Every structure is written in C-alpha cells, then in structure tokens.
Amino acid sequence: MKKIIIITTVPMSIATLIKGQAKYLSQFFEVQLITSYSEINKDIEDYEGVKVKSINMTRKITIFKDLKSLLDIYFFILKEKPEIVYTFTPKAGLLGMIASFFARVPVRVHNIVGMPLMEAKGKKKYLLKFIEKLTYFFSTKLLCNSFGLKNYINKNLTKKDIKIIGNGSINGVDTDYFNDNFNDNDKKNIRLKYNINEKDFILIFVGRIVKDKGINELVEAFVELKKVYNDIKLLLVGDYEKDLNPIKQKNMDLINELEDIIFVGFQDDIREFLAISNIFILPSYREGLPNSLIEAGSCGIPLIATNINGCNEIVINNDTGLLVEKKSMQSLKNAIELLLINSNLYKKIKSKVRGSIIKRYSQKYFLNELRNELEKII
C-alpha cells in the first residue's frame, strides 16, 4: 500500500470536520495522522484505526514555535517516507507542505477549507496572503471545498489548477448519522433537560462563538425578535475563542444573562440539539463549505445563512433555506421573522432540505471521489 500522512493543526478538526476520513482511506492506503497533542488523540486513534503522531502546532503566528513544529514534522516525514502528504487548515498546510517538499515527498496535496485573510486587514492581510502563496508554491496539488472559494483563490492568490471533490465540502455528510431519528418522547426529554418549553421555537447555531461567525448580529437580531415573539429561544453550541476573534463584550454578557439564550459549549454529538431545533442559522462572514450547514440540512432543518461562497452553494434561496446579507442584523432578523410567520414557506423548505443535501453531499459519494482523486494523483 502507498503511504499517506494527513496533517491538521488541531485534533478537533480530525474528530469533527474529517471524522471517518482516515478510517475510510486506510482501506486503500497506509494512513498516519499528525496533529497537536490532546487528550482526545487516543480516542481518534481508536475510532479511525490509524496511528496519531502528536506534534504541537498553534493557530497563531509564533515564529520560534512554528520553526520547531516544522523541524519535528520534517524529521517525522523523512523517517516515514510517505508517497503523499495531505494537509488541512492554514498552519498545518504551511508547515506540512514546506516539510514534505524538503523531505522530497513526491505528492504534496493541500486542501483549502477556509481563508482567514478574507476578513483580515492591513499588515495582517498581507502576511496571511504571503503564507497562502507560500503554501501553494510548495504543493504539487491543490484541493478546495467550495466553488466560490476556488474562484476567489484563482482571482487573488494563484493561477494553479484547483480541484473540487464531488460537489464540494471537506468530508461530505453521513446522512444516516445526521438524520432526525428522535421520537416525540425523546425530544420532550431533551427539551426538559435544557428547560425549553414544548411550544418554544428554537433557533440554533453550531460553531465557534466568534465575531467572524456572525454571532454579534445573531444575538442582536434575537434580542429584537424577542420583543415581539415571546416563545423563541436561541441555542448556541460551540466554544468561545476570546483570544483570536472575540465577540462584543455586551453580547457576551447577553449570552450569559438572558435565560432565553441557551449556551451549551462544545459538544461531541450535536444531534440531540438539532432534533429539537426549528431553524439552523449560520450568519458567517467567510466560509469554505461549512459542515454545520450540511449536517443540519441532512437532519431536515430549514437553513438561514449569509450569501457568501460555500453557504450559497448549499442553501438554495427560498427552496432549502434563506440567504441573508453579510454583517446585517436587519437582514438576518427579517429572514428569521419570515420563517416564523410564513408557515407555508417554512413547510416547503423543511420538506425539501434533506433530499437536497443527500443528493449533493452524501459522505459515501464524497469519500469515493476523494479516493479516486488521490489514486489518480499518485
């Protein structure tokens, strides 16, 4: 078997974003994983059935730590002699592509799944742009998880050919796993656990609680809607990143103070939260192709998302969800209110969304296409 080393900056990316990918590919390749140290790395090894090498990497720009990480990755790759190094996320991409180039790995594949520079400004934007171009230079093949992001990259960063796997995404969605298999009694018990009334209309967000995910606009829109609609609640599933991209302090205070905003932090399994929710909302400023949208859509939940690349590939406006203006609290508020009051539109969207996701983003289809692409590259 040909050997492939997959590198991500943090283990949570393996445990959530590409869960099951190493397990699938290990049927056709000898697979090893590199990621930062975490207590969950042993769980990842057990689930994926492959070895995990812990090499610490940070998402921040830290020259001396990054140099140490680069050398550690280089020497590990030199020892293992893989035919392919396959990287995700910006920092893992930069370090993995440079290390594998100097270790003379013949196939160096970087998958572009998000682009912080799209929202960066000033000197930081120029630095992030340089890092992206450097990563692409040391790669032999670029993949990307959305058509809109591919167009942005080819227009602004490189003319290199970029391949989209299937219809986009980083891993597809397991449509059997993400399905509404909860009965009425299950849902009643879940609501009781989180002090949610049976008649409450639940808006849900899943992801990092940060500025670039549109959390400021979401909280502010909810507060305005709450003045008119008393039986709505906002469910936030995810962790804060206070050092990297914090939300406004006043909105953080509202999340902590308002009993109708239910913050549950990061969850390994989000299905029970999706099961009791009425609308899934992703008001993000930038995306590749967001897993959370296809997971929620696979559960048959109407979607609201910003009209940006990735989101507007998943959400078919007025058919499987609604698209709203980026960074606009008013546009977001109007869309939520429309689905609150227009039951016919809500029912129409709900009836179509799961079928649309299954047709375009099934994980079985995606992983088969990924394997074919990797074998073709070799």
C-alpha positions as a printed Julia matrix, in Angstrom:
378×3 Matrix{Float64}:
   0.0    0.0     0.0
   1.07   3.57   -0.68
   1.57   5.61    2.48
  -0.3    8.87    3.15
   0.27  11.26    6.05
  -2.64  13.59    6.86
  -1.83  16.74    8.84
  -4.2   19.1    10.67
  -3.31  21.86   13.12
  -5.61  20.74   15.93
  -7.06  17.29   16.71
 -10.6   18.63   16.9
 -10.5   19.0    13.1
  -9.94  15.25   12.79
 -12.55  14.44   15.42
 -15.24  16.59   13.79
 -14.52  18.06   10.35
 -12.95  14.97    8.76
 -14.22  12.31   11.13
 -14.1    8.88    9.49
 -11.94  10.01    6.57
  -8.74   8.33    7.77
 -10.69   5.17    8.57
 -12.09   5.04    5.03
  -8.8    5.85    3.3
  -6.97   3.21    5.36
  -8.75   0.57    3.27
  -6.7    1.73    0.28
  -3.61   3.43    1.77
  -1.37   3.11    4.8
  -2.57   6.17    6.72
  -0.92   8.13    9.53
  -2.11  11.35   11.18
  -0.15  14.33   12.51
  -1.81  16.86   14.79
  -1.19  18.75   18.02
  -1.19  16.9    21.31
  -4.54  16.46   23.06
  -6.18  14.01   25.43
  -8.53  13.04   22.6
  -5.71  11.79   20.35
  -6.04   8.26   21.76
  -9.79   8.36   21.05
  -9.01   9.46   17.48
  -6.61   6.53   17.07
  -9.23   4.09   18.34
 -12.0    5.45   16.12
 -10.01   5.92   12.92
  -7.9    2.78   13.39
  -4.66   4.59   12.46
  -1.66   5.99   14.38
  -1.62   9.63   15.51
   1.71  11.44   15.82
   1.46  14.39   18.24
   3.4   17.45   17.07
   2.25  20.71   18.6
   1.17  23.5    16.25
  -0.51  26.79   17.07
  -3.12  28.64   15.03
  -1.39  31.9    15.89
   1.75  33.22   14.15
   4.6   32.22   16.51
   7.92  32.14   14.65
  10.07  30.11   17.06
   7.32  27.61   17.94
   6.44  27.28   14.25
  10.09  26.59   13.38
  10.26  23.81   15.99
   7.0   22.33   14.66
   8.35  22.49   11.11
  11.51  20.6    12.05
   9.56  17.98   14.01
   7.24  17.39   11.04
  10.19  17.29    8.63
  12.1   14.64   10.59
   8.97  12.53   11.07
   8.16  12.63    7.35
  11.81  11.87    6.5
  11.63   8.76    8.7
   8.24   7.53    7.42
   8.85   8.2     3.69
   5.2    8.63    2.56
   4.16   8.89   -1.06
   1.58  11.58   -0.15
   1.36  14.32    2.44
  -2.17  15.71    2.65
  -2.82  18.85    4.73
  -5.84  20.8     6.02
  -6.08  24.2     7.7
  -3.67  27.13    7.13
  -0.91  26.42    9.68
  -0.79  22.66    9.02
  -0.79  23.43    5.31
   2.19  25.79    5.51
   4.3   23.59    7.77
   3.28  20.33    6.11
   3.91  21.5     2.55
   7.35  23.01    3.37
   8.44  19.98    5.4
   7.31  17.47    2.78
   8.97  19.47   -0.02
  12.36  19.33    1.69
  11.77  15.69    2.62
  11.24  15.07   -1.12
   7.73  13.67   -0.84
   6.56  13.26   -4.45
   2.88  14.16   -3.91
   2.06  17.13   -1.69
  -1.66  17.91   -1.51
  -3.12  20.88    0.35
  -6.89  21.18    0.84
  -8.02  24.8     1.21
 -11.02  24.78    3.54
 -11.13  28.31    4.91
  -9.43  31.64    4.44
  -8.93  33.98    7.43
  -7.36  36.6     5.15
 -10.78  37.29    3.59
 -11.68  39.26    6.73
  -8.16  40.4     7.68
  -6.95  43.97    7.16
  -3.7   45.88    6.88
  -0.37  44.18    7.54
  -2.06  41.01    8.8
  -3.83  40.58    5.45
  -0.53  40.89    3.54
   1.13  38.38    5.87
  -1.71  35.85    5.54
  -1.68  36.32    1.76
   2.06  35.58    1.69
   1.56  32.46    3.83
  -1.16  31.15    1.5
   1.0   31.73   -1.59
   3.96  30.04    0.09
   1.8   27.0     0.93
   0.59  26.75   -2.66
   4.15  27.09   -4.01
   5.37  24.04   -2.07
   2.34  21.9    -3.0
   2.01  19.72   -6.09
  -1.81  19.66   -5.98
  -4.44  21.97   -4.53
  -7.91  20.88   -3.49
 -10.68  23.18   -2.29
 -14.01  22.62   -0.58
 -16.19  25.11   -2.47
 -16.51  26.55   -5.97
 -16.8   30.11   -4.69
 -13.6   29.81   -2.67
 -11.82  28.32   -5.69
 -12.82  31.35   -7.78
 -11.58  33.72   -5.05
  -8.22  31.94   -4.83
  -7.68  31.84   -8.6
  -8.56  35.53   -8.83
  -6.48  36.75   -5.88
  -3.77  34.24   -4.98
  -2.73  31.7    -7.6
  -3.47  30.57  -11.14
  -2.68  26.95  -10.21
  -5.34  24.4   -11.02
  -7.62  23.7    -8.04
  -9.75  20.56   -7.81
 -13.16  20.38   -6.12
 -14.03  16.92   -4.78
 -17.59  15.99   -5.75
 -19.87  18.97   -5.19
 -17.61  20.46   -2.53
 -17.18  20.08    1.24
 -14.29  18.66    3.25
 -15.83  15.31    4.15
 -19.42  15.17    2.92
 -22.08  14.31    5.47
 -23.09  10.94    6.89
 -26.79  11.23    6.06
 -27.66   8.13    8.11
 -25.96   9.54   11.21
 -27.33  13.05   10.68
 -30.99  12.16   10.45
 -33.93  13.01   12.68
 -34.33   9.6    14.34
 -35.62  11.02   17.63
 -39.23  10.29   18.56
 -41.57  12.76   20.26
 -40.79  11.44   23.72
 -37.04  11.75   23.1
 -37.48  15.36   22.02
 -39.66  16.13   25.03
 -36.96  14.82   27.37
 -34.22  16.79   25.6
 -36.25  19.99   25.94
 -36.87  19.3    29.63
 -33.13  18.82   30.19
 -32.43  22.31   28.87
 -35.5   23.99   30.35
 -37.14  24.5    26.96
 -40.93  24.55   26.73
 -42.71  22.26   24.31
 -44.09  25.21   22.31
 -40.82  27.16   22.15
 -39.48  27.86   18.65
 -35.75  27.07   18.68
 -33.12  28.91   16.65
 -29.79  27.07   16.7
 -26.2   27.98   15.86
 -23.38  25.41   15.9
 -19.77  26.56   15.64
 -17.16  28.77   17.23
 -18.64  31.67   19.21
 -16.59  34.33   17.43
 -17.09  37.59   15.54
 -16.46  36.13   12.07
 -19.27  33.61   12.53
 -21.76  36.5    12.81
 -22.55  35.92   16.48
 -22.87  39.66   17.18
 -25.58  40.02   14.53
 -27.3   36.81   15.66
 -27.54  37.84   19.31
 -28.7   41.36   18.41
 -31.32  40.05   15.96
 -32.59  37.61   18.6
 -32.93  40.37   21.21
 -35.0   42.43   18.75
 -37.22  39.49   17.8
 -37.74  38.59   21.44
 -39.56  41.91   21.91
 -42.31  40.64   19.59
 -42.13  36.84   19.76
 -42.04  35.6    23.33
 -41.84  31.87   22.59
 -38.47  31.82   20.78
 -35.17  30.64   22.21
 -31.61  30.77   20.87
 -29.43  27.69   21.3
 -25.66  28.21   20.95
 -23.5   25.09   20.56
 -19.76  25.79   20.49
 -16.83  27.32   22.33
 -15.6   30.9    22.65
 -12.25  31.91   21.16
 -11.66  35.04   23.22
  -8.03  35.48   22.16
  -8.39  35.12   18.4
 -11.69  36.62   17.3
 -13.86  37.73   20.24
 -17.43  38.95   20.02
 -18.54  42.24   21.6
 -18.46  42.2    25.39
 -22.08  43.37   25.58
 -23.2   40.38   23.5
 -21.12  38.01   25.61
 -22.89  39.44   28.65
 -26.29  38.92   27.0
 -25.45  35.27   26.28
 -24.57  34.77   29.94
 -27.51  36.76   31.37
 -30.57  36.03   29.2
 -32.36  32.81   30.14
 -33.76  32.52   26.59
 -30.22  32.21   25.17
 -29.03  28.68   25.99
 -25.27  28.26   25.74
 -24.1   24.64   25.99
 -20.46  24.94   24.86
 -18.73  22.46   22.57
 -20.49  19.11   22.15
 -19.1   15.88   20.69
 -22.55  14.93   19.42
 -24.87  17.74   18.27
 -27.75  15.57   17.05
 -29.98  15.96   20.1
 -29.74  19.73   19.77
 -30.57  19.6    16.06
 -33.52  17.29   16.82
 -35.34  19.94   18.87
 -34.47  22.93   16.65
 -36.72  24.71   14.15
 -34.23  26.85   12.21
 -30.47  26.46   11.78
 -28.62  29.78   11.43
 -25.09  30.45   10.16
 -24.55  34.23    9.72
 -20.83  33.79    8.97
 -18.58  36.38    7.26
 -16.4   33.81    5.49
 -16.52  30.08    4.82
 -15.14  27.35    2.64
 -18.1   25.0     2.59
 -19.45  24.7     6.15
 -20.03  21.21    7.56
 -22.56  22.55   10.05
 -24.97  23.59    7.29
 -24.96  20.23    5.53
 -25.28  18.38    8.86
 -28.3   20.48    9.87
 -29.81  20.2     6.41
 -29.35  16.44    6.5
 -31.5   16.47    9.66
 -34.24  18.26    7.73
 -33.9   21.66    9.41
 -34.63  24.82    7.37
 -31.45  26.85    6.93
 -30.61  30.54    7.14
 -27.1   31.6     6.09
 -25.23  34.57    4.72
 -24.97  34.96    0.97
 -21.26  34.14    0.79
 -19.32  31.44   -1.04
 -19.92  27.98    0.37
 -23.14  28.92    2.15
 -24.79  29.99   -1.1
 -23.77  26.71   -2.7
 -25.56  24.7    -0.01
 -28.61  26.9     0.55
 -30.94  27.3    -2.41
 -32.71  30.56   -1.59
 -36.45  30.19   -0.87
 -36.18  26.46   -1.56
 -33.95  24.82    1.06
 -33.45  27.93    3.16
 -32.94  31.68    3.08
 -29.82  33.68    2.24
 -29.17  36.96    4.06
 -26.79  39.87    3.71
 -23.42  39.51    5.43
 -22.92  41.61    8.59
 -26.53  42.81    8.5
 -28.52  42.32   11.7
 -31.64  43.64    9.96
 -31.41  41.21    7.04
 -30.93  38.32    9.46
 -33.81  39.46   11.65
 -36.13  39.75    8.62
 -35.3   36.21    7.43
 -35.92  34.66   10.84
 -39.18  36.56   11.17
 -40.3   35.44    7.7
 -39.97  31.78    8.68
 -41.67  32.49   12.0
 -44.8   33.92   10.39
 -44.95  32.25    6.96
 -45.85  28.64    7.78
 -46.29  27.67    4.12
 -42.75  28.77    3.21
 -41.38  27.08    6.33
 -43.11  23.77    5.49
 -41.96  23.94    1.86
 -38.32  24.44    2.87
 -38.49  21.74    5.53
 -39.86  19.23    3.03
 -37.02  19.81    0.55
 -33.84  20.42    2.5
 -32.82  16.85    3.47
 -33.34  15.46   -0.03
 -31.22  18.26   -1.48
 -28.34  17.52    0.91
 -28.46  13.76    0.3
 -28.36  14.32   -3.46
 -25.33  16.63   -3.4
 -23.26  16.0    -0.25
 -23.53  12.33    0.75
 -20.35  11.25    2.55
 -20.22   7.92    0.72
 -20.12   9.75   -2.61
 -17.56  12.29   -1.38
 -15.1    9.76    0.08
 -15.23   7.62   -3.04
 -14.46  10.69   -5.16
 -11.6   11.67   -2.81
 -10.04   8.2    -3.03
 -10.29   8.26   -6.83
  -8.6   11.67   -6.93
  -5.73  10.63   -4.65
  -5.13   7.46   -6.64
  -5.16   9.48   -9.86
  -2.64  11.97   -8.46
  -0.28   9.13   -7.47
